[in-house]
Amino acid sequence: MIEFAGLMSIIIIFVGVSSGVTPYFNRSSQFGVTLPEKYQNNSLVKTQQKKFLWVNILLGIILAVPIIYFIGFEDAEKAALWISFYLLFALVVFFTVTSILFLTIRKKIMNFKAELPVSELELQDLVIDTNYRHRKLIVPSYFILLTNLLIIVLVVAITFVNYDRIPHQIVTHWTIDMQPDRMTTKTIFTILYVPIIQVFMMGIFYLSNYSFQKAKQKIDPRHPEVSVEKNRAFRYAWSVFMLILSIAVQLLMAVIQLVMIFNWMDKINFPLVLVLFFVLILGGSIYLSFKYGQSGERFKVRNATDSETKTVSGYDDDASWKMGAIYFNPKDPSVWVEKRFGIGITMNMARWQTWCFLLGLLCFPIMITLLFM
């Protein structure tokens, strides 16, 4: 129980730290507001960055402390249930508070920008590299399909080859002590539940990787060649990580399938498997975030001067970023765009393709759950 409570506490604290350092990954904009280069290190900006950092860290620590209370429960299963409920509550509180803080700081930055003389604002340059899509921006998406599909096929093959050995009752849930406490009857549908989820995850990873290829360019108008190289390096690095992550997720799902159908929980140290999985995700994300920043803004291009390495705001499209984080621009044909605040890719909420994607993302898990209940 102590290990479980400790892991949940670490998750909350990690969320606080990772959220707090987010403003440091964006140099061309601060809290969703585009600023001229000379003001990106302004004392007001620096103060607000530190404020956001420490409030997030302290909030994460404060919300993690109450978990200690549940360790004293004699019933370990009851304690784990309450910790799970509390974790959900803590995350809701955390993101509510940090969202309010983000919007408050963003308003201060916007007011600061509004007071700047027009002559201080940079020209609205929009640079486009027509050969951008011909560069090696990502790992080919079919790599994800082939590697993921290979694992899925192996899982399905092992399942059906050993169908007669699978117990009539399949374990679908374990207690905190890894003891089975929920069963379901073996059928073709129940033994295929995990592989179908694997197919769904394969599609998600494929589209995520594809988004790094198709996301709209973000190029520094002063040093376009260096900017393009930084952005390319950023996309390729995250694409490689996406491939590794997809394989890790598929292997984790394969382990879950084998544990379920053969009741191998006593043969596999599943908690250790989960810890290693989360270390891979968190460690990889932190490393890439600090090395590349958003859009490659932190990446150091070899043989580039300091002035060429710095990122300027370039094209000012603040009006299209609602609340600094949601991109809504009916005039932009792009479906995928780089995030204004945070790391990665987001979608243009003004495009019908976005809503179809989100609807499918929501409906598919619900449909599968209802079908296999």
C-alpha positions as CSV (number, residue, x, y, z in Angstrom):
1,M,0.0,0.0,0.0
2,I,2.9,2.4,0.8
3,E,4.3,1.8,-2.6
4,F,1.0,2.5,-4.3
5,A,0.4,5.6,-2.3
6,G,3.9,6.8,-3.0
7,L,3.4,6.3,-6.7
8,M,0.2,8.3,-6.7
9,S,1.9,11.1,-4.7
10,I,4.7,11.2,-7.2
11,I,2.2,11.4,-10.1
12,I,0.6,14.5,-8.6
13,I,3.9,16.2,-7.8
14,F,5.2,15.4,-11.3
15,V,2.1,16.9,-12.8
16,G,2.8,20.1,-10.8
17,V,6.4,20.3,-11.9
18,S,5.8,19.5,-15.5
19,S,3.0,22.1,-15.7
20,G,5.1,24.7,-13.9
21,V,8.0,24.5,-16.3
22,T,5.9,24.7,-19.4
23,P,6.3,28.5,-19.9
24,Y,10.1,28.0,-20.2
25,F,9.7,25.8,-23.3
26,N,8.1,28.6,-25.3
27,R,10.3,31.5,-26.4
28,S,8.3,33.1,-29.2
29,S,5.2,33.5,-27.1
30,Q,4.5,33.8,-23.4
31,F,1.3,32.3,-21.9
32,G,-0.3,32.3,-25.3
33,V,0.7,35.9,-26.2
34,T,3.1,36.7,-29.0
35,L,5.8,39.2,-27.8
36,P,8.6,41.0,-29.7
37,E,12.0,39.5,-29.1
38,K,13.3,42.3,-26.9
39,Y,10.4,41.8,-24.5
40,Q,10.5,38.0,-24.2
41,N,12.9,38.3,-21.2
42,N,11.2,41.3,-19.7
43,S,11.1,41.4,-15.9
44,L,7.3,41.1,-15.9
45,V,7.5,38.0,-18.0
46,K,10.2,36.5,-15.9
47,T,8.3,37.2,-12.7
48,Q,5.1,35.6,-14.0
49,Q,7.1,32.6,-15.2
50,K,8.5,32.1,-11.7
51,K,5.1,32.6,-10.2
52,F,3.5,30.0,-12.4
53,L,6.3,27.6,-11.7
54,W,6.2,27.8,-7.9
55,V,2.4,27.9,-7.6
56,N,2.2,24.7,-9.7
57,I,5.0,22.9,-7.7
58,L,3.5,23.9,-4.3
59,L,0.0,23.1,-5.4
60,G,1.2,19.6,-6.5
61,I,3.0,19.0,-3.2
62,I,0.0,20.2,-1.1
63,L,-2.4,18.0,-3.0
64,A,-0.1,15.0,-2.7
65,V,0.2,15.2,1.2
66,P,-3.4,14.1,2.0
67,I,-2.6,10.7,0.4
68,I,-0.6,9.9,3.6
69,Y,-4.0,9.7,5.5
70,F,-5.2,6.7,3.5
71,I,-2.1,4.6,4.2
72,G,-3.5,4.1,7.8
73,F,-6.6,2.2,6.5
74,E,-6.5,-1.4,7.6
75,D,-8.4,-2.6,4.5
76,A,-5.8,-2.2,1.7
77,E,-8.4,-2.5,-1.1
78,K,-10.6,0.2,0.5
79,A,-7.5,2.4,0.9
80,A,-6.6,1.9,-2.8
81,L,-10.1,2.8,-3.9
82,W,-10.1,6.0,-1.8
83,I,-6.7,7.0,-3.1
84,S,-7.9,6.5,-6.7
85,F,-10.9,8.7,-6.0
86,Y,-8.8,11.3,-4.3
87,L,-6.3,11.3,-7.2
88,L,-9.1,12.2,-9.6
89,F,-10.3,14.9,-7.3
90,A,-6.8,16.3,-6.8
91,L,-6.2,16.5,-10.6
92,V,-9.5,18.3,-11.1
93,V,-8.6,20.8,-8.4
94,F,-5.1,21.2,-9.8
95,F,-6.1,21.9,-13.4
96,T,-8.9,24.2,-12.3
97,V,-6.5,26.3,-10.2
98,T,-3.7,26.3,-12.8
99,S,-6.1,27.2,-15.6
100,I,-7.4,30.2,-13.6
101,L,-3.8,31.2,-12.8
102,F,-2.8,30.8,-16.5
103,L,-5.7,33.1,-17.7
104,T,-4.9,35.7,-15.0
105,I,-1.2,35.8,-16.0
106,R,-2.1,35.8,-19.7
107,K,-4.3,38.9,-19.1
108,K,-1.4,40.7,-17.5
109,I,0.8,39.8,-20.5
110,M,-1.8,41.0,-22.9
111,N,-2.2,44.3,-21.1
112,F,1.5,44.7,-21.1
113,K,1.6,44.1,-24.9
114,A,-1.3,46.5,-25.5
115,E,0.8,49.3,-23.8
116,L,3.8,48.8,-26.2
117,P,4.2,51.4,-28.9
118,V,3.2,50.3,-32.4
119,S,6.8,50.9,-33.5
120,E,8.0,48.3,-31.0
121,L,5.8,45.5,-32.4
122,E,7.5,43.4,-35.1
123,L,6.3,43.2,-38.7
124,Q,3.7,40.6,-39.5
125,D,6.0,38.4,-41.6
126,L,4.8,35.0,-42.6
127,V,7.6,32.8,-44.1
128,I,6.8,29.6,-45.9
129,D,9.3,27.0,-47.1
130,T,7.8,25.3,-50.1
131,N,10.2,22.4,-49.8
132,Y,9.4,21.9,-46.1
133,R,7.3,18.7,-46.7
134,H,10.1,17.2,-48.7
135,R,12.5,17.2,-45.8
136,K,12.8,14.2,-43.4
137,L,10.4,15.5,-40.8
138,I,9.3,12.3,-39.2
139,V,9.8,8.6,-39.0
140,P,7.7,7.1,-41.8
141,S,4.2,6.4,-40.3
142,Y,4.1,2.9,-41.8
143,F,6.9,2.0,-39.3
144,I,4.3,2.5,-36.5
145,L,1.7,0.4,-38.4
146,L,4.2,-2.4,-39.2
147,T,5.7,-2.7,-35.7
148,N,2.4,-2.3,-33.9
149,L,0.6,-4.7,-36.3
150,L,3.3,-7.3,-35.8
151,I,2.8,-7.3,-32.0
152,I,-1.0,-7.4,-32.4
153,V,-0.8,-10.4,-34.8
154,L,1.5,-12.2,-32.4
155,V,-0.9,-11.6,-29.5
156,V,-3.9,-12.8,-31.5
157,A,-2.0,-15.9,-32.7
158,I,-0.8,-16.9,-29.2
159,T,-4.3,-16.4,-28.0
160,F,-6.0,-18.6,-30.5
161,V,-3.3,-21.3,-30.6
162,N,-3.8,-21.7,-26.9
163,Y,-7.6,-21.2,-26.9
164,D,-8.3,-24.6,-25.3
165,R,-5.8,-23.9,-22.5
166,I,-7.5,-20.6,-21.5
167,P,-9.6,-21.0,-18.4
168,H,-13.4,-20.9,-18.8
169,Q,-13.4,-17.9,-16.5
170,I,-10.9,-15.1,-17.4
171,V,-9.6,-12.7,-14.7
172,T,-10.3,-9.1,-15.7
173,H,-9.4,-7.3,-12.4
174,W,-7.0,-7.6,-9.6
175,T,-6.8,-6.2,-6.1
176,I,-4.0,-3.9,-4.9
177,D,-2.2,-7.1,-3.7
178,M,-2.5,-8.5,-7.3
179,Q,-5.2,-11.0,-6.3
180,P,-8.0,-11.7,-8.8
181,D,-11.3,-10.4,-7.8
182,R,-13.3,-10.1,-11.0
183,M,-14.0,-12.7,-13.7
184,T,-15.7,-12.9,-17.1
185,T,-16.7,-15.9,-19.2
186,K,-14.3,-16.9,-22.0
187,T,-15.7,-16.1,-25.4
188,I,-14.3,-15.1,-28.8
189,F,-15.3,-11.5,-28.0
190,T,-13.8,-11.4,-24.5
191,I,-10.4,-12.7,-25.5
192,L,-10.3,-10.2,-28.4
193,Y,-11.0,-7.2,-26.2
194,V,-7.4,-6.3,-25.6
195,P,-6.3,-6.8,-29.2
196,I,-9.1,-4.5,-30.4
197,I,-7.9,-1.9,-28.0
198,Q,-4.4,-2.4,-29.4
199,V,-5.7,-1.7,-32.9
200,F,-7.4,1.5,-31.6
201,M,-4.1,2.6,-30.0
202,M,-2.2,1.8,-33.2
203,G,-4.5,4.3,-35.0
204,I,-4.0,6.9,-32.4
205,F,-0.2,6.7,-32.6
206,Y,-0.4,6.7,-36.4
207,L,-2.4,9.9,-36.5
208,S,-0.2,11.5,-33.8
209,N,2.9,10.8,-35.8
210,Y,1.1,12.0,-39.0
211,S,0.3,15.3,-37.2
212,F,4.0,16.1,-36.9
213,Q,4.3,15.8,-40.6
214,K,1.3,17.9,-41.5
215,A,1.3,20.6,-38.8
216,K,1.6,24.1,-40.1
217,Q,5.1,25.5,-40.4
218,K,6.4,27.9,-37.8
219,I,9.4,29.7,-39.2
220,D,11.5,32.6,-37.9
221,P,11.4,35.3,-40.7
222,R,14.9,36.6,-39.8
223,H,16.8,33.3,-40.0
224,P,14.5,30.9,-41.9
225,E,17.1,28.2,-42.6
226,V,18.1,27.8,-39.0
227,S,14.5,28.0,-37.9
228,V,13.5,25.2,-40.3
229,E,16.3,23.0,-39.1
230,K,15.3,23.5,-35.5
231,N,11.7,22.8,-36.3
232,R,12.7,19.7,-38.3
233,A,14.8,18.4,-35.5
234,F,12.0,18.9,-33.0
235,R,9.4,17.0,-35.1
236,Y,11.8,14.1,-36.0
237,A,12.8,13.6,-32.3
238,W,9.2,13.5,-31.1
239,S,8.3,11.2,-34.0
240,V,11.1,8.8,-33.0
241,F,9.7,8.9,-29.4
242,M,6.2,8.3,-30.8
243,L,7.4,5.1,-32.5
244,I,9.2,3.9,-29.3
245,L,6.1,4.8,-27.2
246,S,3.8,3.0,-29.5
247,I,5.9,-0.2,-29.3
248,A,6.0,0.1,-25.5
249,V,2.3,0.5,-25.2
250,Q,1.6,-2.5,-27.5
251,L,4.0,-4.6,-25.5
252,L,2.3,-3.5,-22.3
253,M,-1.1,-4.5,-23.7
254,A,0.4,-7.8,-24.8
255,V,1.5,-8.5,-21.2
256,I,-2.0,-7.6,-20.0
257,Q,-3.5,-10.0,-22.5
258,L,-1.2,-12.9,-21.5
259,V,-1.8,-12.2,-17.8
260,M,-5.6,-12.2,-18.4
261,I,-5.9,-15.3,-20.4
262,F,-3.3,-17.5,-18.6
263,N,-3.7,-16.0,-15.1
264,W,0.0,-15.2,-15.0
265,M,-0.1,-12.4,-12.4
266,D,2.0,-14.6,-10.0
267,K,4.6,-15.2,-12.8
268,I,5.0,-11.6,-13.9
269,N,6.1,-8.6,-11.7
270,F,3.4,-6.4,-13.1
271,P,3.9,-3.4,-10.8
272,L,7.5,-3.3,-11.9
273,V,6.4,-3.5,-15.6
274,L,4.1,-0.5,-14.9
275,V,6.9,1.5,-13.2
276,L,9.3,0.9,-16.1
277,F,6.6,1.9,-18.5
278,F,5.9,5.2,-16.7
279,V,9.7,5.9,-16.3
280,L,10.0,5.6,-20.1
281,I,7.1,7.9,-20.8
282,L,8.0,10.6,-18.2
283,G,11.8,10.4,-18.7
284,G,11.5,10.6,-22.5
285,S,9.0,13.5,-22.4
286,I,11.1,15.5,-19.9
287,Y,14.3,14.9,-21.9
288,L,12.8,16.0,-25.2
289,S,11.0,18.9,-23.7
290,F,14.2,20.4,-22.2
291,K,16.4,19.6,-25.2
292,Y,14.1,20.9,-27.9
293,G,11.4,23.0,-26.3
294,Q,8.2,23.7,-28.3
295,S,8.9,23.8,-32.1
296,G,12.6,23.3,-31.5
297,E,13.0,26.7,-29.9
298,R,15.6,25.4,-27.3
299,F,17.5,23.3,-29.8
300,K,21.0,24.4,-30.7
301,V,21.8,24.2,-34.4
302,R,25.4,23.4,-35.1
303,N,27.4,26.3,-36.5
304,A,24.5,28.7,-35.9
305,T,25.3,32.0,-34.2
306,D,23.5,33.2,-31.0
307,S,21.4,35.7,-32.9
308,E,20.4,33.0,-35.4
309,T,19.5,30.6,-32.6
310,K,17.1,33.0,-30.9
311,T,13.5,32.7,-31.8
312,V,11.3,35.7,-32.5
313,S,7.6,35.9,-32.6
314,G,7.2,36.5,-36.3
315,Y,3.6,36.2,-37.4
316,D,1.2,37.5,-34.7
317,D,-2.0,35.3,-34.7
318,D,-3.0,35.9,-31.1
319,A,-6.6,36.5,-32.2
320,S,-6.9,32.9,-33.4
321,W,-5.8,31.4,-30.0
322,K,-8.8,31.5,-27.7
323,M,-7.7,31.8,-24.1
324,G,-4.1,31.3,-25.4
325,A,-4.5,27.6,-25.9
326,I,-7.4,26.7,-28.2
327,Y,-6.7,27.4,-31.9
328,F,-9.8,28.5,-33.8
329,N,-9.2,30.0,-37.3
330,P,-11.8,29.4,-40.0
331,K,-9.5,31.0,-42.6
332,D,-6.7,28.6,-41.9
333,P,-7.0,25.4,-43.9
334,S,-4.6,23.7,-41.6
335,V,-6.0,20.9,-39.4
336,W,-2.9,20.4,-37.3
337,V,-0.9,23.3,-35.7
338,E,1.9,23.5,-33.2
339,K,0.7,24.3,-29.7
340,R,1.0,27.9,-28.5
341,F,1.4,26.9,-24.9
342,G,3.0,23.5,-24.1
343,I,4.7,20.9,-26.2
344,G,3.4,19.1,-29.2
345,I,0.6,19.4,-31.8
346,T,-3.0,20.5,-31.4
347,M,-5.9,20.9,-33.9
348,N,-7.7,23.8,-35.5
349,M,-11.1,23.7,-33.8
350,A,-12.6,25.6,-36.8
351,R,-12.2,22.6,-39.1
352,W,-14.8,19.8,-39.5
353,Q,-12.0,17.2,-39.6
354,T,-11.1,18.1,-36.0
355,W,-14.6,17.4,-34.8
356,C,-14.9,14.2,-36.7
357,F,-11.6,13.0,-35.1
358,L,-12.7,14.0,-31.6
359,L,-16.1,12.3,-32.0
360,G,-14.5,9.1,-33.2
361,L,-12.0,9.3,-30.3
362,L,-14.9,9.5,-27.9
363,C,-17.3,7.0,-29.5
364,F,-15.0,4.1,-30.3
365,P,-14.0,3.3,-26.6
366,I,-17.7,3.6,-25.5
367,M,-18.8,1.4,-28.3
368,I,-16.2,-1.3,-27.6
369,T,-17.0,-1.2,-23.9
370,L,-20.7,-1.6,-24.5
371,L,-20.1,-4.4,-27.0
372,F,-17.8,-6.4,-24.7
373,M,-19.6,-5.9,-21.4
